[in-house]
Amino acid sequence: QSLVPEVPAVDSNNPLYITIKAQNDGKAVIDGERVREVVALKGWYPFFANYLKIKGIVAKNSLGTVWNIQTSNNIFQRVSGYNANTDTNDHVFLLWGNDNLLEDCAVAGTGRKMIVVYSNNAQRNTIRRCFAAWQEWKGREFCTQVWPNGTNIQLYNASNTTIENSISYGKVPRSGIELFAQDKANTAGNKIVGSISMLAGANYDGTPMEYGTRPECSSNNLDPNRPYTRNGLPLSIGWGQSDNNYLQDIFSWGSIYAGLTAYRQYHDSTDTHLADVNRATIVNHNPWPQEINGLGLLTITDSNIESTSYQGSGARLQYRYVNGVLTNEPLWPWPMEERIREEFKTHLTQFHAQTPQLQNFSVTNTIYPILAQYGAVPTEGSSDLNNDGWINRDDAEILFNNWFTLSTSSVDIYRDNRINGIDFSYLKRDWGR
């Protein structure tokens, strides 16, 4: 039974909503050309830039933040953002309001943070099925901030917010998915469920990322090996407090420092029990850090953590979470698979020489085999159902002849003992290979 309380659903049927939708999904592109802000919804008064549904739009190359959302009660679906200002304190998605839903999104490129929910005024936001791939933040015009720095998904003083089935992938010098309490705020009641961090602080081949230097700033250039950097899932307290947070079905793999950390940044912080961690799978780059064992900030149950006494069941990542509740709706193949493949090829060209994987990137092909290796999803079978070396109409015929049957045979590509649309999705993905 889930430890995670159900999250109130956003009322998408409210008649106040106004829809702004791309006529062709992912083909409406707003380009700030690095000289203007791209999407700015600002205003603290009722009905001012609130109650918007924005669907299928791509925004990129901002002078500042790409999606600057400082309003409430908005729904963003199948949207993507690329390349905030690399030198200022700007991000790709900033959510600074209440009751916003960010669902099925792709976020990558430059910026200090890819997605950040900010301030103790931010309540009841949901980040659902977002894929974040930080690439660079130079910070040359923000010398007051330590460097190197960069995060894929962060809850900063936010409360009662949910991150579900979201993925942080690679490189970030600070953190993959982070919960952070600062400035005497009480960061409480947050939920991170069914979510994944991979390769925090690492190149895509798993080697440690080299961040260079920042000669433009004379101070705050710190050693990237300090203990609160290059973490997959850090839960941290600065000058604040945090309590009643839940993590369930989380998977952290290949972080350069640690897969899961809990720490006080300052010893005189006021903090209580930080989080309940249920069904985690943690595979570290380095040994399990002592910082977790001595602080008593976490309760860990039914988890599988490498090189520790925690050898429980671990994460389940086969099905989707919706409003904090595990459903029977399949999570794979990844919902934005083809959008991400095409957009990383098109909108991240400045990184292709350094990271050629971005030119034909597949979320499913990259993430799923690692999850299967550690039992978080079923082991995937081959789409070549007749073993003739080709994936074509002959394999499709075999699949459809077994449609909706219960099976443990080779026809069950997804290995869930059913022959259905999930298997067809994998066959379609592999067609012609």
Secondary structure as UniProt FT lines:
FT   TURN            12..13
FT   TURN            15..16
FT   STRAND          18..21
FT   TURN            25..26
FT   STRAND          28..31
FT   TURN            33..35
FT   STRAND          39..42
FT   TURN            46..47
FT   STRAND          52..55
FT   STRAND          57..60
FT   STRAND          67..70
FT   STRAND          75..82
FT   STRAND          91..95
FT   STRAND          101..110
FT   STRAND          113..118
FT   TURN            120..121
FT   STRAND          126..136
FT   TURN            140..141
FT   TURN            143..144
FT   STRAND          151..156
FT   STRAND          162..164
FT   STRAND          167..169
FT   STRAND          175..181
FT   TURN            183..184
FT   STRAND          186..188
FT   STRAND          191..193
FT   STRAND          196..198
FT   TURN            200..201
FT   TURN            204..205
FT   TURN            215..216
FT   TURN            224..225
FT   TURN            227..228
FT   STRAND          231..237
FT   STRAND          241..243
FT   STRAND          245..255
FT   STRAND          258..264
FT   TURN            267..268
FT   STRAND          275..284
FT   HELIX           290..293
FT   TURN            294..295
FT   STRAND          298..301
FT   STRAND          304..305
FT   TURN            306..307
FT   STRAND          319..322
FT   TURN            323..324
FT   STRAND          325..330
FT   TURN            335..336
FT   HELIX           337..347
FT   HELIX           349..351
FT   TURN            352..354
FT   HELIX           356..360
FT   HELIX           363..373
FT   TURN            374..375
FT   TURN            385..386
FT   HELIX           393..401
FT   TURN            402..404
FT   TURN            410..411
FT   TURN            413..414
FT   HELIX           421..429
FT   TURN            430..432
//
